[in-house]
Each structure stands twice: as C-alpha cells, then as structure tokens.
Amino acid sequence: MEWSPVLERTILARFKTNIPNLRIIQCYVPTETTDKDMKEKFYEQLHETKNTVEKRDVIIGMGDMNAKIG
C-alpha cells in the first residue's frame, strides 16, 4: 500500500492483507561500537516510528540487529 524511509537505517512499509493491515519496520541497528548519541537517536526514532502505526495494524520488526553499514 505504501512505504516511507524514516532514517538512513530504517524503512516503514504497509501491506494490505486479509486480516488487519501489516506494517513492517525494517531497520539496521547501529553496532555496539557506534557513538552512544547516535544509538540513542536511532532508538528514539524507532520508538517514534512504532508509535505512528495505526492501532489496528499488525507490526513486524525485522532487520539486522548488529549491522555494519559501508
């Protein structure tokens, strides 16, 4: 139905299904060696993204939870 990039590491997609609509939050979490401020910003944005999903939609969070980009 729709998709939108949230940050360089996160995308939110919405799919129409026979049951309630499905939202997938695909993300690449900063590694443990990443700057603390950058990790905090990422998790704050992830929380805000989750809160934008309509209550009746099903959410699936997926991705690489310890990725190194680049």
N, C-alpha and C positions, 0 to 999 in steps of 0.2 A: 504494500500500500504506500509506504513512504520510508525514507531513510534520511538521516542527517548526521554529519560529522559533529562531534562535540568538542574534542580536542585532537591534537595530532595522534593521540594514542587510543581514542575512543570513538565508536560509532553507535548510533541507536537506529534500529530498523524495526518496522512494524509490518506484520503479515496478517492477512485475513485467513482465518481458519473456520472450521465447522463449529468449534467451541468458541469461547471468547477470543478476541484478537490476541496475537502473540507479539511480544516485544523482546527483541534480543539486544542486549548490551554487549558488544564485542570490544574488548579492551586489552591493551598490553601494559601491564603494571610495571612501574619503574623497579629496577633491581635494588637489592639491599644496599649496594654501594652508591646509589644516587643520593644527591643532596637532600637533606631532611625537608627543607622548604618545598622542594619540587614534589616529593612524595606526598606531603600534606595537601598541597594544591590539587594533586591528582585525586586523592581520596575525597576531598571536599567536592570536587566537580562530579565524581562518580555518584556520591550521595545525592547531589542536586539533580543529576540526570535521572536517578531512580525515582525521585520524588515527582518528576514531571509526567511519569507514566500514569495513565488513567487507571482508577481503582479496579475497573472490571477487566483490564488486560492482564494476561499471564506474562511474567517476566522470566527470562532465562539469561543469566550472566555467564559469559564464556570468554575465553581468551587465554593468552599466555601470562601466567601469574608471576613470572620472574624473567621477563624478556629483556634482551639487549638489542636495541634498535641501532642500525647503522654500521 
